Amino acid sequence: MSTLTRRDFARRSAVTGAGVALAGSVGALATAPGALAAEDPEVAGADAEGHDGHGHGHGAPGYGPLLPDPKGLLALPAGFSYRVITHSGRTKLETGEFTPSNHDGTATFEGPRGVTLLVANHELGGPRTKVKYPVPLTEGLVYDPAAAGGCTVVEVRRGGEVAQWVGVAGTATNCAGGSTPWGTWLTCEETEDRAGQNGMTKDHGYVFEVDPYDRRANRSPKPIKALGRYAHEAVVVDPKRGHLYLTEDAAGPNGLFYRWTPPHGFRPGRGKLRTLADDAGVLKAPKCYDSGGRFVDDLSRATKIGTVYGVDWVEVKDRDARTVPVRKQFDTGAVTRARKLEGMWWADGGAYIVSSYARAESPGAQHDGQVWFYHPGRRTLTLKVLLGVNPDPGKDGAYDGPDNITVSPYGGLVIAEDGEGVQHLFGATERGRTYPIARNELNGGTPEKPSYSEFTGVTFSPDGRTLYANIQTPGIMLAITGPWRRQRP
């Protein structure tokens, strides 16, 4: 692929007047109540149907207000219901151990005869001796016996019966990840622990592949070192070019968005990534610049929906971070960083990427979350969602700290909130209106008593009828069903 230079991008921007046209069916999303974008009438102002940019007025998006749950678990709109699929310390695996805790990134896969398969991460760090419900050390599926994290595979059968087993064990702080076009799950370790740190016996900070269909394929877990060793968050696959894009949730300095280019002749597929040499392909980080050709040091600098940055890519020198963490290997001005890079989702020919929040560290552009869209053909990042600083997280109705994300089959995005105070699943339409889908009431999640346990693993079933999501603490997987319908932009 030819390089889009800073000069080329500036010249193109001068001709078009707006850089590059926005791409993707989600469109130029604005945000929740209190969002920065809502202050701009050109972005989130009233439209001809009487919408006011905040989800009010006739024709408002969503499914109506959330109704308190008599069971004190999940508030949902009228007509919706939920079912607990797994619950840490209560439900059990096939081998008799309790479901591990701290559910995180999750993906669904279509099984035979109406079966839905899910792979769920368990974000458990530190030595397993200090974790009440670690991922069991199933024989043949263990990377490091000292680590508590890993993945479980959950089978939900048509009649409602649930089975669970271990996909990989002995990994650490399995946060998000991503599914592949060939039907596997890439689980990401959000840690940089080396052997000898926090009780670990092996180096961590890698990506592992888990096959939900073939248990034998998961034996003898092997890290995919070609993708680098750092605090991984999420990963997506470009099915056309074979590139993998990865996010890093780290600070001091802020983390990076990465692109891995496969070696010439590599044909991806089930189990192929684990056959790669440790230095296979090329791992790079982005260097962004605005329409005037000026370098952008951090994505938090963007203050308006529709901001478009051109992207160059800078090669990582030591992807295994043998002496210096990957994000610290770049000189000032060499790459573009972002605060808390979180979930990703591949759709509309590119990657939707979450940057969770930037407050004191970015006084010129404080925000409580962004969603960007990377277009690989145009080599551009476009700001789609911008959440303003939530003035009162204890009150219901405002959203902050986006984390896991999915593109909805009913239009727009569905986002799992990991902010302060009340925690939600919420949607964002193509024109930027937001609406609630669920509220966590388990951990004191009411307007009077805010919740502090995040939602994770938001993903739809293959047929689009069920929305799966997790409450991370104590670790509960939920299936939400109801009168889903296409959301008006």
C-alpha positions as CSV (number, residue, x, y, z in Angstrom):
1,M,0.0,0.0,0.0
2,S,1.3,3.4,-0.9
3,T,2.1,5.8,1.8
4,L,-0.2,8.8,2.4
5,T,2.2,11.5,3.3
6,R,1.6,14.5,5.4
7,R,1.8,16.7,2.4
8,D,-0.6,14.6,0.4
9,F,-3.2,14.8,3.2
10,A,-2.8,18.5,3.6
11,R,-3.3,19.0,-0.2
12,R,-6.3,16.8,-0.2
13,S,-7.8,18.6,2.7
14,A,-7.3,22.0,1.0
15,V,-9.2,20.7,-2.1
16,T,-12.1,19.1,-0.3
17,G,-12.5,21.6,2.5
18,A,-13.1,18.8,5.0
19,G,-10.3,16.4,4.7
20,V,-11.9,13.1,3.8
21,A,-15.5,12.2,3.6
22,L,-16.9,10.4,6.6
23,A,-17.2,6.6,6.1
24,G,-19.3,3.9,7.6
25,S,-23.0,3.4,8.2
26,V,-22.7,4.8,11.8
27,G,-22.1,8.2,10.4
28,A,-21.0,11.3,12.3
29,L,-22.1,10.2,15.8
30,A,-22.5,12.8,18.5
31,T,-23.1,11.8,22.1
32,A,-24.8,11.5,25.4
33,P,-26.3,14.3,27.5
34,G,-23.6,16.8,28.4
35,A,-21.5,15.8,25.4
36,L,-19.2,18.4,23.9
37,A,-20.6,17.7,20.5
38,A,-24.1,18.6,21.6
39,E,-22.9,22.2,22.1
40,D,-22.4,22.4,18.3
41,P,-25.7,22.9,16.6
42,E,-24.2,21.9,13.3
43,V,-23.4,18.5,14.8
44,A,-26.1,17.7,17.3
45,G,-28.8,20.4,16.8
46,A,-32.5,19.9,16.2
47,D,-33.5,18.3,12.9
48,A,-36.6,18.6,10.8
49,E,-38.5,16.0,12.8
50,G,-38.1,17.9,16.1
51,H,-35.2,16.0,17.6
52,D,-33.0,18.2,19.8
53,G,-29.7,16.2,19.6
54,H,-30.1,14.8,23.1
55,G,-32.6,12.1,22.4
56,H,-35.6,14.1,23.5
57,G,-38.7,15.1,21.6
58,H,-41.0,12.9,19.5
59,G,-39.3,10.1,17.6
60,A,-36.6,9.8,20.3
61,P,-34.3,6.8,19.8
62,G,-34.2,3.7,22.0
63,Y,-36.8,1.8,23.8
64,G,-38.0,4.1,26.5
65,P,-37.0,4.6,30.1
66,L,-35.3,2.0,32.2
67,L,-37.5,0.2,34.8
68,P,-36.1,-0.8,38.2
69,D,-35.5,-4.5,38.5
70,P,-37.3,-6.2,41.5
71,K,-34.4,-8.6,41.7
72,G,-31.9,-5.8,42.0
73,L,-29.7,-6.8,39.1
74,L,-30.5,-5.2,35.7
75,A,-32.8,-2.3,34.8
76,L,-34.2,-2.6,31.3
77,P,-36.9,-0.9,29.1
78,A,-40.5,-2.2,29.2
79,G,-40.8,-5.4,27.2
80,F,-37.2,-6.5,27.7
81,S,-36.0,-9.3,29.9
82,Y,-32.7,-10.8,30.9
83,R,-31.3,-14.2,31.9
84,V,-28.2,-15.1,33.9
85,I,-26.0,-17.4,31.8
86,T,-23.0,-17.7,34.1
87,H,-22.3,-16.3,37.6
88,S,-19.0,-16.5,39.3
89,G,-19.1,-18.7,42.4
90,R,-22.5,-20.1,41.6
91,T,-22.6,-21.7,38.2
92,K,-20.1,-24.4,37.4
93,L,-17.9,-25.7,34.6
94,E,-18.2,-29.2,33.2
95,T,-15.4,-30.3,35.5
96,G,-17.1,-29.1,38.6
97,E,-15.2,-25.9,39.4
98,F,-17.0,-22.7,39.8
99,T,-17.2,-20.2,37.0
100,P,-14.2,-17.8,37.3
101,S,-14.7,-14.2,38.2
102,N,-14.1,-10.8,36.5
103,H,-15.8,-11.4,33.2
104,D,-14.6,-9.1,30.4
105,G,-14.3,-9.2,26.6
106,T,-16.7,-11.7,24.9
107,A,-17.5,-12.8,21.4
108,T,-20.3,-15.1,20.0
109,F,-20.0,-17.8,17.4
110,E,-22.7,-19.8,15.6
111,G,-22.8,-23.4,16.6
112,P,-24.7,-26.4,15.2
113,R,-28.5,-26.8,15.6
114,G,-29.3,-23.5,17.2
115,V,-26.3,-23.5,19.6
116,T,-24.6,-20.2,20.4
117,L,-21.0,-20.4,21.5
118,L,-19.4,-17.6,23.5
119,V,-15.8,-17.1,24.6
120,A,-15.4,-14.9,27.7
121,N,-12.3,-13.4,29.1
122,H,-11.6,-13.3,32.8
123,E,-9.6,-10.2,33.8
124,L,-7.7,-11.7,36.7
125,G,-4.2,-10.4,37.4
126,G,-1.5,-11.2,40.0
127,P,-0.8,-14.6,41.5
128,R,-3.7,-17.1,41.4
129,T,-3.2,-17.9,45.1
130,K,-4.8,-14.5,45.9
131,V,-7.9,-15.0,43.6
132,K,-11.0,-16.7,45.0
133,Y,-12.3,-17.9,41.6
134,P,-9.4,-18.2,39.2
135,V,-9.6,-19.9,35.8
136,P,-9.1,-23.6,36.6
137,L,-5.8,-25.1,35.5
138,T,-7.2,-27.6,33.1
139,E,-4.6,-30.1,31.9
140,G,-3.0,-29.2,28.6
141,L,-4.5,-25.7,28.5
142,V,-2.2,-23.9,30.9
143,Y,0.4,-21.3,29.8
144,D,1.7,-20.2,33.3
145,P,0.4,-22.2,36.3
146,A,1.0,-19.1,38.5
147,A,-1.5,-16.9,36.6
148,A,-5.2,-16.7,37.5
149,G,-6.7,-15.4,34.2
150,G,-7.8,-17.0,30.9
151,C,-10.9,-17.7,29.0
152,T,-14.0,-19.9,29.3
153,V,-16.1,-21.2,26.4
154,V,-19.9,-21.1,27.1
155,E,-22.3,-23.1,25.1
156,V,-26.0,-21.9,25.1
157,R,-28.3,-24.5,23.7
158,R,-31.6,-23.9,22.1
159,G,-33.6,-25.2,25.0
160,G,-31.7,-22.9,27.4
161,E,-29.2,-25.5,28.8
162,V,-25.7,-24.0,29.4
163,A,-22.3,-25.8,29.4
164,Q,-19.0,-24.2,30.2
165,W,-15.3,-25.3,29.9
166,V,-11.9,-23.7,29.9
167,G,-10.5,-22.4,26.6
168,V,-7.1,-21.2,28.0
169,A,-5.7,-21.0,31.5
170,G,-2.6,-19.6,33.2
171,T,-2.8,-16.2,31.4
172,A,-3.0,-12.9,33.1
173,T,-5.4,-9.9,33.1
174,N,-7.3,-11.1,30.0
175,C,-9.2,-7.9,29.3
176,A,-10.7,-7.5,25.8
177,G,-9.7,-9.2,22.5
178,G,-11.5,-9.8,19.3
179,S,-12.9,-12.5,17.0
180,T,-11.4,-13.5,13.7
181,P,-12.9,-14.0,10.3
182,W,-11.9,-17.7,10.6
183,G,-14.0,-18.3,13.7
184,T,-11.6,-18.0,16.6
185,W,-11.1,-15.6,19.5
186,L,-7.9,-13.6,20.2
187,T,-7.6,-13.0,23.9
188,C,-5.4,-10.1,25.1
189,E,-3.4,-9.8,28.3
190,E,-3.5,-6.3,29.7
191,T,-0.3,-6.5,31.6
192,E,3.5,-6.2,31.2
193,D,4.5,-8.6,34.0
194,R,7.6,-10.6,33.3
195,A,8.7,-13.9,34.9
196,G,9.5,-13.1,38.5
197,Q,7.0,-10.2,38.8
198,N,3.8,-10.7,40.8
199,G,4.5,-14.3,41.2
200,M,4.6,-15.1,37.5
201,T,6.8,-17.9,36.1
202,K,6.6,-16.7,32.5
203,D,6.5,-13.4,30.6
204,H,3.1,-11.9,30.0
205,G,1.6,-9.2,27.9
206,Y,0.7,-11.3,24.8
207,V,-2.2,-12.3,22.6
208,F,-3.4,-16.0,22.6
209,E,-5.8,-17.7,20.1
210,V,-8.7,-19.7,21.4
211,D,-10.8,-22.0,19.2
212,P,-14.4,-22.4,20.5
213,Y,-15.1,-25.3,18.2
214,D,-12.1,-27.5,18.6
215,R,-10.9,-28.1,22.2
216,R,-7.8,-29.9,20.9
217,A,-6.6,-26.8,19.1
218,N,-6.2,-25.0,22.4
219,R,-3.8,-27.4,23.9
220,S,-0.3,-26.3,24.7
221,P,-1.1,-22.5,24.6
222,K,1.5,-20.4,22.8
223,P,1.6,-16.6,22.8
224,I,1.6,-14.9,19.5
225,K,4.7,-12.9,20.1
226,A,4.7,-11.3,16.6
227,L,1.9,-9.1,17.8
228,G,4.1,-7.6,20.5
229,R,4.3,-7.7,24.3
230,Y,2.5,-4.8,26.0
231,A,-0.7,-4.0,27.9
232,H,-3.0,-5.3,25.2
233,E,-6.7,-4.3,25.2
234,A,-8.4,-5.3,22.0
235,V,-7.7,-6.6,18.5
236,V,-9.5,-6.6,15.2
237,V,-8.7,-8.2,11.8
238,D,-8.9,-6.6,8.4
239,P,-10.3,-9.4,6.4
240,K,-9.3,-7.8,3.1
241,R,-5.7,-6.9,3.8
242,G,-4.9,-9.4,6.5
243,H,-3.7,-6.6,8.9
244,L,-4.4,-6.9,12.6
245,Y,-5.1,-3.7,14.6
246,L,-4.5,-3.6,18.4
247,T,-5.1,-1.2,21.2
248,E,-2.9,-0.6,24.3
249,D,-4.5,0.5,27.6
250,A,-1.6,2.1,29.4
251,A,-0.4,5.4,30.8
252,G,2.9,7.1,31.7
253,P,3.1,7.7,28.7
254,N,-0.3,7.0,27.2
255,G,-0.7,3.9,25.1
256,L,-0.7,3.4,21.4
257,F,-2.8,2.0,18.5
258,Y,-0.9,-0.6,16.5
259,R,-1.0,-2.2,13.1
260,W,0.5,-5.6,12.4
261,T,1.2,-6.4,8.8
262,P,1.7,-10.1,8.0
263,P,4.8,-11.4,6.2
264,H,4.6,-11.8,2.5
265,G,2.8,-15.0,1.5
266,F,1.2,-15.6,4.9
267,R,-2.3,-17.0,4.6
268,P,-4.3,-16.5,7.8
269,G,-6.7,-19.1,9.2
270,R,-7.5,-21.2,12.1
271,G,-4.4,-21.9,14.2
272,K,-2.1,-20.2,11.7
273,L,-1.1,-17.3,13.9
274,R,0.6,-19.5,16.5
275,T,2.9,-20.9,13.7
276,L,4.4,-17.4,13.1
277,A,8.0,-16.7,14.1
278,D,8.3,-14.2,17.0
279,D,9.5,-11.5,14.7
280,A,7.2,-12.2,11.8
281,G,5.6,-9.3,10.0
282,V,5.9,-5.7,10.9
283,L,4.4,-4.0,14.0
284,K,3.9,-0.2,13.7
285,A,2.3,2.6,15.7
286,P,0.5,5.7,14.2
287,K,1.8,9.2,13.6
288,C,-1.2,11.5,13.0
289,Y,-1.4,14.9,11.5
290,D,-4.3,17.4,10.9
291,S,-5.5,18.9,7.7
292,G,-2.8,21.6,7.9
293,G,-0.1,18.9,8.1
294,R,0.6,19.6,11.8
295,F,1.6,16.7,14.0
296,V,-1.0,15.5,16.6
297,D,0.6,14.2,19.8
298,D,-2.5,12.7,21.4
299,L,-6.0,11.9,20.1
300,S,-7.5,13.7,23.1
301,R,-6.7,17.0,21.3
302,A,-9.7,16.6,19.0
303,T,-12.6,18.8,20.1
304,K,-15.2,18.4,17.3
305,I,-17.1,15.5,15.9
306,G,-15.9,14.8,12.3
307,T,-12.3,15.7,13.0
308,V,-10.2,13.8,10.5
309,Y,-6.5,13.0,11.0
310,G,-4.2,11.5,8.4
311,V,-2.1,8.5,9.6
312,D,1.4,7.4,8.9
313,W,2.9,4.3,10.5
314,V,6.2,4.1,12.5
315,E,7.8,0.7,13.1
316,V,8.3,-0.7,16.6
317,K,12.0,-1.4,17.2
318,D,11.7,-4.1,19.9
319,R,8.2,-5.6,19.9
320,D,9.0,-8.0,22.8
321,A,10.0,-5.0,25.0
322,R,13.0,-6.8,26.3
323,T,14.5,-3.7,28.0
324,V,12.1,-0.9,27.3
325,P,8.2,-1.0,27.1
326,V,7.1,-0.7,23.5
327,R,5.2,2.6,24.1
328,K,8.4,4.2,25.6
329,Q,10.6,3.3,22.7
330,F,9.5,6.3,20.6
331,D,11.0,9.8,20.9
332,T,8.7,12.8,21.6
333,G,6.9,13.7,18.4
334,A,7.4,10.3,16.8
335,V,4.0,8.8,17.4
336,T,0.4,9.7,18.4
337,R,-0.9,8.5,21.7
338,A,-4.3,8.2,23.3
339,R,-5.7,8.0,26.8
340,K,-7.0,4.6,27.7
341,L,-7.4,2.9,24.4
342,E,-10.0,0.3,24.9
343,G,-12.5,-1.7,22.8
344,M,-12.5,-2.1,19.0
345,W,-15.0,-3.5,16.5
346,W,-14.5,-4.1,12.8
347,A,-17.4,-3.0,10.6
348,D,-18.1,-0.7,7.6
349,G,-14.7,-1.5,6.1
350,G,-12.7,-0.3,9.1
351,A,-12.1,-0.3,12.9
352,Y,-14.1,1.6,15.5
353,I,-11.7,2.4,18.3
354,V,-12.5,3.6,21.8
355,S,-10.4,6.1,23.8
356,S,-12.0,6.1,27.2
357,Y,-11.4,9.5,28.8
358,A,-9.0,12.4,29.1
359,R,-9.5,14.9,31.9
360,A,-6.6,16.6,33.8
361,E,-4.0,15.2,31.5
362,S,-5.6,17.1,28.6
363,P,-6.8,20.5,29.9
364,G,-7.4,21.9,26.4
365,A,-9.8,19.1,25.4
366,Q,-11.2,17.4,28.5
367,H,-13.6,14.6,27.7
368,D,-15.1,11.5,29.1
369,G,-14.7,9.3,26.0
370,Q,-14.2,9.1,22.3
371,V,-14.9,6.7,19.5
372,W,-12.7,6.9,16.4
373,F,-13.1,5.2,13.0
374,Y,-9.9,4.1,11.2
375,H,-10.3,3.8,7.4
376,P,-7.4,1.6,6.1
377,G,-7.9,2.5,2.5
378,R,-7.8,6.3,3.2
379,R,-5.3,6.0,6.1
380,T,-7.5,8.3,8.2
381,L,-8.9,8.4,11.7
382,T,-12.3,10.2,12.1
383,L,-13.8,11.2,15.4
384,K,-17.3,9.7,15.6
385,V,-18.2,10.0,19.3
386,L,-17.1,12.6,21.9
387,L,-18.5,12.4,25.4
388,G,-18.2,15.6,27.5
389,V,-17.1,15.4,31.1
390,N,-19.9,14.0,33.2
391,P,-20.7,16.6,35.8
392,D,-22.5,14.3,38.2
393,P,-21.8,10.6,37.7
394,G,-24.1,9.7,40.6
395,K,-27.1,10.8,38.6
396,D,-28.7,8.6,36.0
397,G,-29.0,9.8,32.4
398,A,-25.4,10.7,31.4
399,Y,-22.7,8.4,30.2
400,D,-18.9,8.4,30.6
401,G,-15.9,6.1,30.2
402,P,-16.9,4.0,27.1
403,D,-15.0,0.7,27.0
404,N,-16.2,-2.4,25.1
405,I,-18.1,-1.7,21.9
406,T,-20.1,-3.4,19.2
407,V,-21.8,-2.3,16.0
408,S,-25.5,-3.1,16.4
409,P,-27.5,-5.0,13.7
410,Y,-30.3,-2.4,14.4
411,G,-28.1,0.6,13.5
412,G,-25.4,2.6,15.3
413,L,-23.3,1.5,18.2
414,V,-23.8,-0.3,21.5
415,I,-21.3,0.7,24.2
416,A,-20.5,-0.7,27.6
417,E,-19.8,2.0,30.2
418,D,-16.8,1.9,32.5
419,G,-16.9,5.3,34.0
420,E,-17.7,6.8,37.4
421,G,-21.0,6.3,39.2
422,V,-24.0,4.7,37.5
423,Q,-23.0,2.1,34.9
424,H,-25.0,1.6,31.7
425,L,-25.1,-0.2,28.4
426,F,-26.1,2.6,25.9
427,G,-26.7,3.0,22.2
428,A,-25.6,5.8,19.9
429,T,-27.5,6.3,16.6
430,E,-26.1,7.4,13.3
431,R,-27.0,11.0,13.9
432,G,-25.6,11.1,17.3
433,R,-28.5,10.6,19.6
434,T,-28.0,8.3,22.6
435,Y,-30.3,6.1,24.6
436,P,-30.1,3.7,27.5
437,I,-30.3,0.0,27.1
438,A,-29.5,-1.3,30.6
439,R,-28.4,-0.1,34.0
440,N,-26.4,-2.1,36.6
441,E,-28.4,-2.3,39.8
442,L,-26.5,-5.1,41.5
443,N,-23.7,-3.0,43.0
444,G,-25.8,-0.3,44.3
445,G,-26.5,1.0,40.8
446,T,-29.4,3.4,41.4
447,P,-29.4,7.2,41.1
448,E,-29.4,7.4,44.9
449,K,-26.5,4.9,45.3
450,P,-24.2,4.9,42.3
451,S,-22.7,1.7,40.9
452,Y,-19.0,1.2,40.3
453,S,-18.9,-2.2,38.6
454,E,-18.5,-1.9,34.8
455,F,-20.3,-3.5,32.0
456,T,-18.1,-5.6,29.7
457,G,-18.2,-8.0,26.7
458,V,-21.1,-6.4,24.9
459,T,-21.9,-8.5,21.8
460,F,-24.9,-9.7,19.9
461,S,-25.8,-13.3,19.1
462,P,-25.1,-14.4,15.5
463,D,-28.8,-14.1,14.7
464,G,-29.0,-10.6,16.3
465,R,-31.9,-11.6,18.7
466,T,-29.9,-11.6,21.9
467,L,-27.5,-9.0,23.4
468,Y,-24.9,-10.6,25.7
469,A,-23.1,-8.5,28.2
470,N,-21.3,-8.9,31.5
471,I,-21.2,-7.2,34.9
472,Q,-17.5,-7.6,35.6
473,T,-17.8,-7.8,39.4
474,P,-18.4,-10.4,40.7
475,G,-18.6,-11.8,37.2
476,I,-22.0,-12.3,35.6
477,M,-22.9,-13.1,32.0
478,L,-26.3,-11.9,30.9
479,A,-28.5,-12.5,27.9
480,I,-30.9,-9.6,27.1
481,T,-33.9,-10.1,24.8
482,G,-36.8,-8.0,23.8
483,P,-38.5,-6.0,21.0
484,W,-35.3,-5.0,19.2
485,R,-36.0,-2.7,16.2
486,R,-34.1,-0.7,13.7
487,Q,-33.1,2.6,15.3
488,R,-33.9,5.8,13.3
489,P,-30.8,7.8,12.7
